[in-house]
Structure formats: C-alpha cells, structure tokens
C-alpha cells in the first residue's frame, strides 16, 4: 500500500482490487479530493477503453483516468438516478451508472468489488435528494412491479424497425411496443407509416411511436434515418422479399436490385448503429430474413450474404453486451410443413422480442428459425 496521507484512502485501497494500475496512483488520490471529503471505496475498472481509479466518496463518484489520457469524470451523488450491476462468471463485472445527463459504464471490475461499489453507491445516493431530470431517451410508462419471474421488459429502450408499415415488420414493432420499447417505424410510404403508427397505438395503450419515411435502398436513405434517429438500443431490419424467378432469367439489374434492397441497407444500418451500442455496453441488432413463395437463387445468395454479415458484425462487438442475430422465417403464404398452417407475423414477432430483450444476452452470432419446419434439417 502506498504511503497515502489519509486513513480513509488507505482503508479503501486495502479493500480495492488494484489489478491494472500501479500503486502510486492511489497515493496521488488525496490531491483530487477536498480535505473533508471522505473516501468510501476505490476500484480500478476500465471506462471507454482506459483503466483508472473509480472512487466513491460521501459526496460524489469520481473516475480518474491515468497515463497520457489523464482526465477526471466527477458525478455528484444527487445526479445519480440509477445503478445497474452485472456479475460475470469469468470473475469480472460491469457497473452502469445512470445520471441526469447520461450513462457511465465501467467494466473489468472484480465481482466482489463491483458488488461492494454498487451497494455503496445505492446507499449513498439514497441519502441525497435526486435532482429531477428527463430520462436520456423517451420511454413508455414504467412497468408494474414484477412478480412472476423473468419478463421481456424493454422499458427505457428505443427500437428502430425497418419495413414496419405492414406485415411482419408491423407485428414486430407492435410486440416491441408491448414490451415497453419506444418504437421508430421506418418505411418508404409516409401515409402507410402513419396508418401503421395508429395501429400500434391502438394495440398498445400509451405506446411511444414515431415514424421516419425514407428509402433505405437509396444511397442517402440511411443518412436520412440517422438525422432523425442518431442512435438506438434495438435495431430490427426487415427487408423485402423479391419475387421468385428462374435462375437463368434473372438479369444483372435484378441481382443488383436484390443486393441494394437487402444486403447493403443491413450493412449500412449495422455500421451506423453498432458503435453507439458498443459504447453504451448494451444493444440488440437483428436481421429478419423471409423466404419467397418459390425458390429464387438471387434471394438465396443475398440471404447467405446477410447471414455472413450478421455473424461478422457479431464478432466485431464480441464481449461488449451487444448481440447480433439473424431470424429466418418461412414464406408469407402457404402452410408450414410441420405446423400444417402458415406462420403468423405475430409468431415471428414473439421470437424477435425475446432476442431483443435482456433475457437473450447469451444468444449472438446465430441464425434462428421460426419457419414451422420449412427447412428440412435437424440442425440450425
């Protein structure tokens, strides 16, 4: 233990996991504190890719970055509006602190120290009046107290759903709204979007619904969406399905149009929204891929590309709390082989809502089927 001049700093340092930092940083801590400010706990987590000292005092939460990126982040306890701590089986935990101006995410805490800091922070925050402030994002009303086990709770989350003016996309948007998410409907036709938004509000009382009319297949379509919705917690991309055509009769223009309306928009959306999800330490991205009523080779190739993109982007955000998955559905018409009836849009929506929820935190990089046995395979 370094020769810190204050007993409270010494005692907190003795309880801390100082892995990742040299001991001299603790000796320099008193210089950053007021003379009568009491230190309760100290840890050494990572924040935005940089290790530093996380200090809980009787007045504030302070993060001191060390090295050439030295900086100080200070949050007065009245500004703390929520704490979310997640234990990891690998021994390192994640602490997310919601404040009146946003969220701070600290990773690589030991489980023991993460629990201690979370408990101490909650205890100290309760002793200070919380300053009123709007939520960082619009959200539906808070859910009733949970009494029946796990639930698909997306209150406080924003979900962007493309292709949501009708059919499966609209069913997914309705399901996400019912789970508490603020939903953004995205499609080309403003009139259909308005009608779809009304349907969601009718089905889910108090739903927070907005619309963005844009053509995502156009070069500037994604940019227009990002102007209206710069970031999101949940992204569900529901591209259209091309008509079936004989393989030898599909012209170059049709091949290009298939990729321009399915693969490129998905890649642009993932590239645009995943960095924000990764920075916040939580997010869900889903590509919902349907089947044409009859085999269509250009759609099959585009589907393979979408699955490869989904897996590739899932690898890119590995270990960050963000998941990326594909959902494969059967044809919109005709009976599913093992159901003896069509798969309903609401049944697809049920799987998507689950994958978008905190309950699916261990499902990523996958291609999940909700096709009623349309694919004749015993493996995914």
Order of alpha helices (4+ residues) and beta strands (2+ residues): alpha-alpha-beta-beta-beta-beta-beta-beta-beta-beta-alpha-beta-alpha-beta-alpha-beta-alpha-beta-alpha-alpha-beta-alpha-beta-alpha-beta
